[in-house]
């Protein structure tokens, strides 16, 4: 399937696929503002096959413990409840009890069983959930096909804007949709970070293939973004597939399996790039492409190292085409490099070719770096493998914001 057959949905969101409803409210977990929301629910009108990917941090928040146990028993659910403002992490046994109660509250509202509900929390670590506020808040939530946008806002913490995406494609002669919402702006680093990614599709998908497709998409999207080098305790990506499009269930060998993979990756990349673009205090997004690597993993490692380099990030903030910082980051990435084969471009201005510096008009490079999106491309000349990573510049505002986060 060609990429152009994947149709980007205008105003696409998590409720774009058939049979999904959402709702959100302000429960009081965050400081009040008339536009703030901090508690949301996603619901499918029919049971879903579910797959998940979770943080690699050794400290795991209670909702993730609950969800991982859930998916180990059975890869299915019908709803999700999520809050922002409190991570429900590092609070002892009470954390798991509260996560279970959140599932029960959503289940009661939707006439489901608690085991049909996944749970997510995001916010400050080490603070118990104010369950009295959540109990009252759940009762106020109104479910609607149009409320996917509200759910996107309800999971925001330091985000400056909601992150939503949706696409459609043809599978087995049926039009299917994939939609999603994400949050994240800080504590973002490969292998997921303080990000939540919730995805839905009305395609019918076999559990094993759904997990495989999600893992591949996460590896090339959420796991290729970095803001500040930190990975948190609550990060997860979940996908719900309810089959309401009416296609024959997709497997890894289905003729439309690759089309589904590409469509899911398209949604995940759009969401991941918005997380990088929205990095705390940032002004610019940085896209790093490494090509000609000896292996796929080395291409990924090199791209992620460059995108995460503090010196590269500060140079981008200052519109400084100091390409030596890119080379230095590449050199410490641990991948195979031969400097005589190395080429480097900043916004397609060649600064190094065959390991030798290239004279370029610095003022033009400085001017090009004033754009909100910066492109760094490195060719290693050692193979055919390629990877793309995304990051953002580091500003004075990032330091100020995070020095005052809980004060």
C-alpha positions as CSV (number, residue, x, y, z in Angstrom):
1,X,0.0,0.0,0.0
2,X,1.3,3.4,-0.9
3,X,1.5,6.1,1.7
4,X,-0.9,8.4,-0.2
5,X,-3.7,5.9,0.4
6,X,-3.6,6.7,4.1
7,X,-5.9,9.6,4.5
8,X,-5.2,12.1,7.3
9,X,-8.4,12.9,9.1
10,X,-9.1,16.6,9.7
11,X,-9.7,17.1,13.4
12,X,-8.8,13.4,13.8
13,X,-8.8,12.2,17.4
14,X,-9.3,9.1,19.6
15,X,-13.0,9.0,18.9
16,X,-12.7,9.1,15.2
17,X,-13.0,5.3,14.8
18,X,-16.5,3.9,14.9
19,X,-17.9,2.9,18.3
20,X,-15.7,5.0,20.6
21,X,-16.9,7.7,23.0
22,X,-15.1,9.9,25.4
23,X,-15.7,12.4,28.2
24,X,-13.8,14.6,30.6
25,X,-14.2,17.0,33.5
26,X,-12.3,19.2,35.9
27,X,-12.2,17.2,39.2
28,X,-9.9,19.5,41.1
29,X,-6.6,17.5,40.9
30,X,-4.9,20.5,39.3
31,X,-5.0,24.2,40.2
32,X,-8.2,25.7,38.8
33,X,-8.5,27.4,35.5
34,X,-11.8,27.6,33.6
35,X,-10.3,25.7,30.6
36,X,-8.6,23.0,32.6
37,X,-9.6,19.3,32.6
38,X,-8.0,16.6,34.7
39,X,-10.1,13.5,34.5
40,X,-11.2,11.6,31.4
41,X,-12.8,8.4,30.3
42,X,-12.7,6.5,27.0
43,X,-15.4,3.9,26.2
44,X,-15.9,1.5,23.3
45,X,-19.5,0.4,22.6
46,X,-18.2,-3.2,22.0
47,X,-15.3,-5.1,23.6
48,X,-11.8,-4.5,22.3
49,X,-8.6,-6.3,21.7
50,X,-6.0,-4.3,23.6
51,X,-2.2,-4.1,23.4
52,X,0.2,-2.0,25.5
53,X,3.8,-0.8,25.8
54,X,5.2,0.4,29.1
55,X,8.0,2.4,30.6
56,X,11.4,0.8,31.0
57,X,11.9,2.6,34.3
58,X,12.4,0.2,37.2
59,X,10.1,2.3,39.3
60,X,6.6,1.7,38.0
61,X,3.4,3.6,38.9
62,X,0.4,1.7,40.2
63,X,-1.7,2.1,37.1
64,X,1.0,0.4,35.0
65,X,1.3,-2.5,37.5
66,X,-2.5,-3.0,37.2
67,X,-2.6,-2.7,33.4
68,X,0.4,-5.1,32.9
69,X,-1.3,-7.7,35.1
70,X,-4.5,-7.2,33.2
71,X,-2.9,-7.7,29.8
72,X,-1.0,-10.8,30.9
73,X,-4.3,-12.4,31.8
74,X,-6.3,-11.3,28.8
75,X,-5.6,-8.8,26.0
76,X,-9.0,-7.2,26.1
77,X,-10.9,-4.3,27.7
78,X,-13.6,-1.8,26.8
79,X,-12.7,1.4,28.6
80,X,-10.0,3.6,30.0
81,X,-10.0,6.1,32.8
82,X,-7.2,8.6,33.1
83,X,-6.3,11.5,35.4
84,X,-3.6,14.2,35.3
85,X,-2.2,16.2,38.2
86,X,-1.1,13.2,40.2
87,X,1.0,10.3,39.1
88,X,-0.1,7.7,41.7
89,X,3.5,6.6,41.9
90,X,5.7,5.8,44.9
91,X,2.8,5.9,47.5
92,X,2.9,2.3,48.7
93,X,0.0,-0.2,48.7
94,X,-2.5,2.7,48.6
95,X,-1.5,3.4,45.0
96,X,-2.7,0.0,43.7
97,X,-5.9,0.2,45.8
98,X,-6.7,3.6,44.3
99,X,-5.9,2.5,40.7
100,X,-8.3,-0.4,41.2
101,X,-11.0,1.9,42.6
102,X,-10.6,4.2,39.5
103,X,-11.3,1.2,37.4
104,X,-14.3,0.3,39.5
105,X,-15.7,3.9,39.3
106,X,-15.5,3.9,35.5
107,X,-16.9,0.4,35.3
108,X,-19.9,1.4,37.4
109,X,-20.5,4.5,35.2
110,X,-20.4,2.5,32.0
111,X,-22.1,-0.7,33.2
112,X,-18.9,-2.8,32.8
113,X,-16.8,-5.0,35.1
114,X,-13.7,-3.4,36.7
115,X,-11.5,-5.9,34.7
116,X,-12.9,-4.3,31.5
117,X,-11.2,-0.9,32.4
118,X,-7.6,0.2,31.9
119,X,-6.2,3.0,34.1
120,X,-3.7,5.8,33.6
121,X,-2.4,8.6,35.8
122,X,0.2,11.4,35.2
123,X,1.5,14.2,37.3
124,X,3.6,14.7,40.4
125,X,5.2,11.5,41.9
126,X,4.9,10.7,45.6
127,X,1.4,12.1,46.1
128,X,-1.7,10.0,46.9
129,X,-4.7,10.4,44.6
130,X,-7.4,12.5,46.1
131,X,-10.0,9.8,45.6
132,X,-12.9,11.9,46.9
133,X,-12.4,14.3,44.1
134,X,-12.2,11.5,41.5
135,X,-15.4,9.9,42.8
136,X,-17.3,13.1,42.4
137,X,-15.6,13.9,39.1
138,X,-16.5,10.6,37.4
139,X,-20.2,11.2,38.0
140,X,-20.0,14.5,36.1
141,X,-18.4,13.1,33.0
142,X,-20.6,13.1,29.9
143,X,-19.8,10.6,27.2
144,X,-20.0,11.7,23.6
145,X,-18.6,10.9,20.1
146,X,-17.4,14.5,20.0
147,X,-15.5,14.5,23.3
148,X,-12.2,13.0,22.1
149,X,-10.8,16.5,22.1
150,X,-11.7,16.9,25.8
151,X,-9.9,13.7,26.7
152,X,-6.8,15.0,25.0
153,X,-6.9,18.1,27.2
154,X,-7.7,16.1,30.4
155,X,-4.4,14.2,30.2
156,X,-2.2,17.3,29.8
157,X,0.2,18.3,32.6
158,X,2.9,20.7,31.5
159,X,1.8,20.4,27.9
160,X,1.0,23.7,26.2
161,X,-1.5,22.2,23.8
162,X,-3.4,18.9,23.2
163,X,-2.0,16.3,20.8
164,X,-4.4,14.5,18.6
165,X,-4.3,12.6,15.3
166,X,-6.3,10.3,13.1
167,X,-6.1,8.5,9.7
168,X,-8.3,6.3,7.6
169,X,-7.4,3.5,5.2
170,X,-9.0,0.6,3.4
171,X,-8.6,-2.9,5.0
172,X,-10.3,-6.0,3.5
173,X,-12.6,-3.7,1.4
174,X,-13.7,-1.8,4.5
175,X,-12.8,1.8,5.5
176,X,-11.2,1.7,8.9
177,X,-9.9,4.5,11.1
178,X,-7.1,4.8,13.6
179,X,-7.1,7.7,16.1
180,X,-5.2,8.8,19.1
181,X,-4.2,11.3,21.7
182,X,-1.0,11.8,23.6
183,X,0.5,13.9,26.3
184,X,4.0,14.8,27.2
185,X,6.4,17.8,27.3
186,X,9.1,17.0,29.9
187,X,10.8,13.9,31.2
188,X,10.9,12.7,27.6
189,X,13.6,10.3,26.4
190,X,13.7,7.2,24.2
191,X,12.0,4.1,25.6
192,X,9.1,6.3,26.4
193,X,9.0,8.9,29.1
194,X,6.4,11.1,30.8
195,X,4.1,10.5,27.9
196,X,0.8,8.8,27.5
197,X,-0.3,7.5,24.1
198,X,-3.9,6.2,23.7
199,X,-4.8,4.8,20.4
200,X,-8.1,3.4,19.0
201,X,-9.1,1.6,15.8
202,X,-12.3,0.2,14.5
203,X,-10.4,-2.5,12.6
204,X,-10.7,-6.1,13.7
205,X,-7.2,-7.2,14.7
206,X,-5.8,-10.4,16.2
207,X,-4.1,-9.9,19.6
208,X,-0.7,-11.0,18.6
209,X,-0.6,-8.9,15.5
210,X,-1.9,-5.8,17.3
211,X,0.8,-6.1,19.9
212,X,3.5,-6.6,17.2
213,X,2.2,-3.6,15.2
214,X,2.1,-1.4,18.3
215,X,5.6,-2.3,19.3
216,X,6.9,-1.5,15.9
217,X,5.1,1.8,15.8
218,X,6.2,2.8,19.3
219,X,9.8,1.9,18.5
220,X,9.9,4.3,15.5
221,X,7.9,7.1,17.1
222,X,7.6,7.5,20.9
223,X,10.9,5.7,21.4
224,X,12.6,8.1,19.0
225,X,11.8,11.4,20.8
226,X,13.8,13.1,23.5
227,X,13.3,16.4,25.4
228,X,15.6,16.2,28.4
229,X,17.0,12.7,28.8
230,X,14.7,11.6,31.6
231,X,12.3,8.6,31.6
232,X,9.5,8.5,34.0
233,X,7.4,6.0,36.0
234,X,4.0,6.3,34.3
235,X,4.7,6.1,30.6
236,X,2.6,3.9,28.4
237,X,1.0,3.4,25.0
238,X,-2.3,1.5,24.7
239,X,-4.3,0.6,21.6
240,X,-7.9,-0.5,21.6
241,X,-9.3,-2.3,18.5
242,X,-13.1,-2.9,18.6
243,X,-13.6,-4.4,15.1
244,X,-16.7,-2.3,14.2
245,X,-15.4,-1.6,10.7
246,X,-16.4,-5.2,9.9
247,X,-13.2,-6.5,8.3
248,X,-11.9,-10.0,8.7
249,X,-9.5,-9.9,11.7
250,X,-6.0,-8.8,10.6
251,X,-3.0,-11.0,11.2
252,X,0.7,-10.6,10.4
253,X,0.1,-12.5,7.1
254,X,-3.0,-10.6,6.0
255,X,-2.7,-8.8,2.7
256,X,-3.5,-5.5,4.4
257,X,-1.2,-6.0,7.4
258,X,1.5,-3.7,6.1
259,X,-1.0,-1.0,5.3
260,X,-2.3,-1.2,8.8
261,X,1.3,-1.0,10.2
262,X,2.0,2.1,8.1
263,X,-1.2,3.8,9.2
264,X,-0.6,3.1,12.8
265,X,3.0,4.4,12.5
266,X,1.7,7.5,10.8
267,X,-0.6,8.3,13.8
268,X,2.2,7.6,16.3
269,X,4.8,9.7,14.5
270,X,2.4,12.7,14.3
271,X,1.7,12.4,18.0
272,X,5.3,11.9,18.9
273,X,6.5,14.9,16.9
274,X,4.0,17.0,18.7
275,X,5.4,15.9,22.0
276,X,8.9,16.9,20.8
277,X,7.6,20.2,19.4
278,X,5.9,20.9,22.8
279,X,9.0,20.2,24.9
280,X,9.0,22.3,28.1
281,X,10.2,25.8,27.3
282,X,11.1,24.9,23.7
283,X,10.9,27.1,20.7
284,X,12.0,24.6,18.0
285,X,11.7,21.0,17.0
286,X,14.8,19.2,15.8
287,X,14.6,16.3,13.3
288,X,17.8,14.2,13.2
289,X,18.2,11.7,10.3
290,X,21.0,9.3,10.3
291,X,21.5,7.3,7.1
292,X,24.1,5.0,5.7
293,X,24.5,3.2,9.0
294,X,25.9,-0.3,9.4
295,X,22.7,-1.6,11.1
296,X,19.2,-0.3,11.9
297,X,20.0,-0.3,15.7
298,X,23.1,1.8,15.1
299,X,21.2,4.3,13.0
300,X,18.6,4.6,15.8
301,X,21.2,5.0,18.5
302,X,23.1,7.6,16.6
303,X,20.0,9.6,15.8
304,X,18.8,9.5,19.4
305,X,22.1,10.5,20.8
306,X,22.4,13.6,18.6
307,X,18.8,14.6,19.2
308,X,19.4,14.3,23.0
309,X,22.7,16.1,23.1
310,X,22.5,19.1,25.4
311,X,25.1,21.0,23.4
312,X,23.3,20.3,20.2
313,X,20.0,21.5,21.7
314,X,21.5,24.7,23.1
315,X,23.3,25.4,19.8
316,X,19.9,25.1,18.0
317,X,18.4,27.5,20.5
318,X,21.1,30.0,19.8
319,X,20.8,29.6,16.0
320,X,24.5,28.5,16.0
321,X,25.5,26.1,13.2
322,X,28.2,24.6,15.4
323,X,28.3,21.3,13.6
324,X,31.2,20.1,15.7
325,X,28.7,19.4,18.5
326,X,26.8,17.1,16.2
327,X,30.0,15.2,15.3
328,X,31.0,14.9,18.9
329,X,27.6,13.5,19.9
330,X,27.8,11.0,17.0
331,X,31.3,10.0,18.1
332,X,30.2,9.2,21.7
333,X,27.0,7.3,20.6
334,X,28.9,4.0,20.4
335,X,28.1,3.3,16.8
336,X,30.6,2.5,14.1
337,X,31.9,5.6,12.4
338,X,34.7,6.2,9.8
339,X,35.3,10.0,9.7
340,X,36.6,9.8,6.1
341,X,33.1,8.7,5.0
342,X,31.1,11.1,7.1
343,X,28.9,13.8,5.7
344,X,26.7,16.3,7.6
345,X,24.0,18.7,6.7
346,X,22.1,21.3,8.7
347,X,18.9,22.4,7.0
348,X,20.4,20.9,3.9
349,X,23.5,23.1,4.1
350,X,26.5,20.8,3.8
351,X,29.0,21.5,6.6
352,X,31.1,18.3,6.2
353,X,31.7,15.9,3.4
354,X,34.0,12.9,3.3
355,X,35.2,13.8,6.8
356,X,36.4,17.2,5.6
357,X,34.8,20.6,6.6
358,X,33.0,22.4,3.8
359,X,33.1,26.2,3.5
360,X,29.6,27.5,3.9
361,X,28.0,31.0,4.2
362,X,27.6,31.1,8.0
363,X,25.1,34.0,7.9
364,X,22.8,32.0,5.7
365,X,23.0,29.0,8.1
366,X,22.3,31.2,11.1
367,X,19.3,32.6,9.3
368,X,18.0,29.2,8.4
369,X,18.2,28.1,12.0
370,X,15.8,30.7,13.1
371,X,13.0,28.6,11.6
372,X,10.8,26.6,14.1
373,X,11.9,23.3,12.6
374,X,15.5,22.3,12.3
375,X,16.8,19.4,10.2
376,X,20.1,17.7,10.8
377,X,21.1,14.9,8.4
378,X,24.2,12.7,8.9
379,X,25.4,10.2,6.4
380,X,27.8,7.5,7.8
381,X,28.6,5.9,4.4
382,X,28.8,2.4,6.0
383,X,25.6,0.7,5.0
384,X,21.9,1.2,4.0
385,X,20.2,1.6,7.3
386,X,18.4,4.8,8.3
387,X,16.6,6.2,11.4
388,X,14.9,9.4,12.4
389,X,14.7,10.9,15.8
390,X,13.1,14.1,17.1
391,X,14.0,16.5,19.9
392,X,13.8,20.2,20.7
393,X,16.0,23.0,21.7
394,X,16.8,23.7,25.3
395,X,16.0,27.2,26.6
396,X,16.4,29.2,29.7
397,X,12.7,28.7,30.2
398,X,13.2,24.9,30.6
399,X,15.6,25.5,33.5
400,X,13.4,28.0,35.2
401,X,10.2,25.9,34.8
402,X,11.7,22.7,36.2
403,X,13.5,24.5,39.1
404,X,10.1,25.6,40.3
405,X,7.9,22.6,39.3
406,X,6.5,21.8,42.8
407,X,7.0,25.2,44.4
